[in-house]
Amino acid sequence: MMNVPLAPLLVKPVDAHNARLVSYVHPPDWQNPTPALCYNLVVIGAGTAGLVTAAGAAGLGAKVALVEKHLLGGDCLNVGCVPSKAIIRSGRAVFDAKEAGPFGVRLGSPVQVDFPAVMERMRKLRADLSPHDSAERFAKLGVDVFLGEARFAGPDTVEVAGQTLRFKRAVIATGARAVDPPVPGLTEAGYLTNETVFNLTQCPARLAVIGGGPIGCELTQAFQRLGSQVSLLHKNAHLLDREDMEAAALVQKAFIREGIALRLDATITRVERNRSEKIIWYESQGKGASVVVDEILIGTGRAPNVEGLNLETVGVQYDRSKGILVNDCLQTTNPGIYGVGDVCLDWKFTHAADFSARLVIQNALFLGRKKASALTMPWCTYTDPEIAHVGLYERDARERGMEVDTYVREFKEVDRAVLDGEEDGFVKFHVRKGHDEILGATIVARHAGEMISEISVAMAARLGLGRLASVIHPYPTQAEAIRQCGDAYNRTRLTPTVRKWMGRWLAWQRS
Ligand SMILES: Cc1cc2nc3c(=O)[nH]c(=O)nc-3n(C[C@H](O)[C@H](O)[C@H](O)COP(=O)(O)OP(=O)(O)OC[C@H]3O[C@@H](n4cnc5c(N)ncnc54)[C@H](O)[C@@H]3O)c2cc1C
């Protein structure tokens, strides 16, 4: 088959930063290689899951082909973690400047946000990070990089850009995309998703965010801080409703304090366009209402990319909302084909994509039986304060018939948090009742994502909460709250009997 030339790919706005990004992750002059006779592994999709699979397998000596139809780096680099965290950082700078007064800092005139500069900083940093995911780097790692859309053509072949790749094992790493909510009038009115919102160069004066999950909440707070008046519409009564309720309530409180208009329990009935304005009609608690905005951003969940792969040809079963069906070893219903990352996991995180890829390399190429259920998976929502979590929530533990003891340390009791003016938050542990085995933990703090790894280490190493009390933490740090939960657990070990014996021992020493 012939090698079909690439169509040029633009990332908007077309500027030097985006041109640099594209030159790394979808080089306009890229020539797909001549396929090898047979690959150990053909990887479809070059987001984090595909990149880690391909690099790891090639590093171990496998002959690997990696196929990407759009931008190497996938969502994380191009339209997810990287651009969102860059603008969240700018939003934090705005917030800190506005809230500097109580720290004794007077900043003269009102804080001005230069939105085009915020977005340019993001584009520059994204381009700066992109060489790591570049086609050239992967080619140098020994991976055959093919740009084009892949589809299965037969039981052991994938077609891309007019070429056929023969494989012993294949990995589907095609990721997920924003769910389009079926709201009458929404398509006609036009809306942004994570794929387009980072192209903005002007800040929408009034922005509606639909969806109060992690992505919706992170971008809501960022845009509010960067100058939009944001209305956040969420179908349920609380934001971030999969999180610990008390944790989510603290974020909700922060949102209200920052002037975000929360419209909860909101079922959107239709959207209308009136010249440049968009009117969202919704019902909440039996009453109809509307909100008028300039832009709408959708954050209502992720749909796995399962279409167009010709999965039926290779007997790979899938569900349009859950994605590719995999077993605990991430094997699909075709034993020679594996799934990895957002296309098949409930955990839709970059680090989950990364670690599921490491597991798949062992299982697909080296007869491994590594199980996804054995991974200790933390996650973090990068609102301010952040919510970081690892392991089970209390409700999960109870559903599994486990009784739990809960230990909480609020940051208003932690010196460093008081000094930082960051008292709104806590560290919460759930342990197996009567033991110190950590089942799960949640942290709400400005840098909760930086703090949760200590607990992940403890869980992965099977260190109990009591052992964390003996880990010396520098004073004053917010992480002392973790040690203090350990102290609280150890105090429960001081039973009346132990106390009685200790009293006798001390009395004997005095005698
Ligand atoms: C706004 C936002 C913020 C986020 N923030 C975070 C965060 O802070 N931390 C975190 O851990 N996670 C975050 N995530 C989630 C994270 O981006 C994803 O979990 C991660 O990118 C998943 O990686 P993946 O490789 O499975 O899929 P993707 O990154 O989606 O990559 C899949 C790739 O496959 C390609 N592809 C699809 N079909 C084909 C085909 N037929 N042929 C060839 N190529 C194909 C796609 O073009 C894409 O490049 C965020 C997501 C969003 C949207």
The ligand as a Tripos MOL2 file, in Angstrom:
@<TRIPOS>MOLECULE
LIG
   53    58     1     0     0
SMALL
NO_CHARGES

@<TRIPOS>ATOM
      1 C1         -8.9240   19.7840   30.9260 C.3       1 LIG1
      2 C2         -8.2920   18.5170   31.4400 C.ar      1 LIG1
      3 C3         -7.4310   18.5710   32.5070 C.ar      1 LIG1
      4 C4         -6.8340   17.4160   32.9920 C.ar      1 LIG1
      5 N1         -6.0040   17.5190   34.0560 N.ar      1 LIG1
      6 C5         -5.4200   16.4120   34.5380 C.ar      1 LIG1
      7 C6         -4.5190   16.4970   35.6200 C.ar      1 LIG1
      8 O1         -4.2540   17.5770   36.1350 O.2       1 LIG1
      9 N2         -3.9460   15.3650   36.0750 N.ar      1 LIG1
     10 C7         -4.2280   14.1400   35.5060 C.ar      1 LIG1
     11 O2         -3.6810   13.1310   35.9680 O.2       1 LIG1
     12 N3         -5.0800   14.0310   34.4760 N.ar      1 LIG1
     13 C8         -5.6770   15.1300   33.9750 C.ar      1 LIG1
     14 N4         -6.5020   15.0320   32.9000 N.ar      1 LIG1
     15 C9         -6.7470   13.7000   32.3100 C.3       1 LIG1
     16 C10        -5.5870   13.2840   31.3820 C.3       1 LIG1
     17 O3         -5.3950   14.2720   30.4000 O.3       1 LIG1
     18 C11        -5.9150   11.9540   30.7310 C.3       1 LIG1
     19 O4         -6.2160   11.0140   31.7320 O.3       1 LIG1
     20 C12        -4.7500   11.4260   29.9080 C.3       1 LIG1
     21 O5         -4.4200   12.3350   28.8980 O.3       1 LIG1
     22 C13        -5.1280   10.0770   29.2910 C.3       1 LIG1
     23 O6         -4.1050    9.6470   28.4550 O.3       1 LIG1
     24 P1         -4.4190    8.6050   27.2990 P.3       1 LIG1
     25 O7         -3.1130    8.3360   26.6360 O.co2     1 LIG1
     26 O8         -5.1920    7.4740   27.8090 O.co2     1 LIG1
     27 O9         -5.3980    9.3480   26.2950 O.3       1 LIG1
     28 P2         -5.1890   10.6800   25.4160 P.3       1 LIG1
     29 O10        -4.2780   11.6290   26.0540 O.co2     1 LIG1
     30 O11        -6.5520   11.1370   25.0650 O.co2     1 LIG1
     31 O12        -4.4570   10.1600   24.0900 O.3       1 LIG1
     32 C14        -5.1190    9.3660   23.1490 C.3       1 LIG1
     33 C15        -4.4930    9.6330   21.7810 C.3       1 LIG1
     34 O13        -4.9880    8.6920   20.8400 O.3       1 LIG1
     35 C16        -5.1450    9.3490   19.5860 C.3       1 LIG1
     36 N5         -6.0800    8.5640   18.7820 N.ar      1 LIG1
     37 C17        -7.4020    8.3460   19.0280 C.ar      1 LIG1
     38 N6         -7.8960    7.5180   18.0720 N.ar      1 LIG1
     39 C18        -6.8690    7.2250   17.2340 C.ar      1 LIG1
     40 C19        -6.7640    6.4380   16.0590 C.ar      1 LIG1
     41 N7         -7.7940    5.7660   15.5590 N.pl3     1 LIG1
     42 N8         -5.5620    6.3730   15.4360 N.ar      1 LIG1
     43 C20        -4.4870    7.0320   15.9330 C.ar      1 LIG1
     44 N9         -4.5480    7.8000   17.0390 N.ar      1 LIG1
     45 C21        -5.7180    7.8880   17.6750 C.ar      1 LIG1
     46 C22        -5.6840   10.7170   19.9980 C.3       1 LIG1
     47 O14        -5.4960   11.6630   18.9650 O.3       1 LIG1
     48 C23        -4.8490   11.0240   21.2430 C.3       1 LIG1
     49 O15        -3.6820   11.7110   20.9250 O.3       1 LIG1
     50 C24        -7.1120   16.1700   32.3830 C.ar      1 LIG1
     51 C25        -7.9650   16.1030   31.2770 C.ar      1 LIG1
     52 C26        -8.5470   17.2570   30.8070 C.ar      1 LIG1
     53 C27        -9.4560   17.1670   29.6170 C.3       1 LIG1
@<TRIPOS>BOND
     1     1     2 1
     2     2     3 ar
     3     2    52 ar
     4     3     4 ar
     5     4     5 ar
     6     4    50 ar
     7     5     6 ar
     8     6     7 ar
     9     6    13 1
    10     7     8 2
    11     7     9 ar
    12     9    10 ar
    13    10    11 2
    14    10    12 ar
    15    12    13 ar
    16    13    14 ar
    17    14    15 1
    18    14    50 ar
    19    15    16 1
    20    16    17 1
    21    16    18 1
    22    18    19 1
    23    18    20 1
    24    20    21 1
    25    20    22 1
    26    22    23 1
    27    23    24 1
    28    24    25 2
    29    24    26 1
    30    24    27 1
    31    27    28 1
    32    28    29 2
    33    28    30 1
    34    28    31 1
    35    31    32 1
    36    32    33 1
    37    33    34 1
    38    33    48 1
    39    34    35 1
    40    35    36 1
    41    35    46 1
    42    36    37 ar
    43    36    45 ar
    44    37    38 ar
    45    38    39 ar
    46    39    40 ar
    47    39    45 ar
    48    40    41 1
    49    40    42 ar
    50    42    43 ar
    51    43    44 ar
    52    44    45 ar
    53    46    47 1
    54    46    48 1
    55    48    49 1
    56    50    51 ar
    57    51    52 ar
    58    52    53 1
@<TRIPOS>SUBSTRUCTURE
     1 LIG1         1 GROUP 0 **** ****
